[in-house]
Amino acid sequence: MNKTYRDEFVTSGAGALYDSGQYKPGSYWDVVWKREQQILDDVIAELCRPITYLDFACGTGRILGYVTSKVDDATGVDVSEDMLERARSRAPRANVICADLTADSRCAAGPFDLVTAFRFVLNAEYSLRVAAVRSLAARLKGRGSRLVINCHGNRLSYKMGMAPLHWLKRRLGKRVTERVMWPWEMEELLKSAGLEIVAVHGMAVLPPRILSIVPLSWRGPLEDVLSRLPATSRFGVNQVYVCRPRV
């Protein structure tokens, strides 16, 4: 049986491995995370209180831990109990649930003022991707609520330069594990779930190897500038979409 994205992080030890790799201090994605925090702060500031919040596929609680202290009621949901052990320590005030929202409409039914879903859409297979976004859209309270969701593999970025190499690998029968999506694919996914895009924030414009040669103290400010310029932000590998229900 083929392993699905639901199964990938269920195994024991997945939480520790994830934390120690992707978001260790000073890493490429840690720099990006600082910009994501600014976006979350801006979205929260525009919501009416009290704010009910859901973090879908919360994993080890990176997003959940940051947002919980800024809202009135927080819920985190993931299918990996191993990862949720870390999420509970990061967000002790949150209600943390091990469940699959795409299979149970009664679990964390909401409605919520704010829903987040980071680093899920790109990795999920198409059917799971569609089911997840539709289930999250159904849990939003109304036009004044927001879904903040990202795609961390924008094909319209430096990753486009890898396309010839990936094509050659496939021709040679080798497996290509890296996933990418065109912006229009993400837009269609959100539209099909009855969502309207309010804003798009692009970041991670420079490739990791280039950013790594920039002095550590300059990385954050440089990324901040590039992510705020329309001419460069659309080419960022990480695209954060702020959405609301169309009706």
ABEGO torsion letter per residue (X at the ends): XBBBAAAAAABBGAAAAAAAAAABBGBAAAAAAAAAAAAAAAAAAABBOBBBBBBBGAEAGAAAAAAAAABABBBBBBABAAAAAAAAAABAABBBBBBBAAABAABGAOBBABBBBBGAAAABBAAAAAAAAAAAAAABAEAABBBBBBBABBABBAAAAAAAAAAAAAAAGBBBABBBBBAAAAAAAAAAAGBBBABBBBBGABBAAAAAABBAAAAAAAAAAAAABAAAAAABABBBBBBBBAX
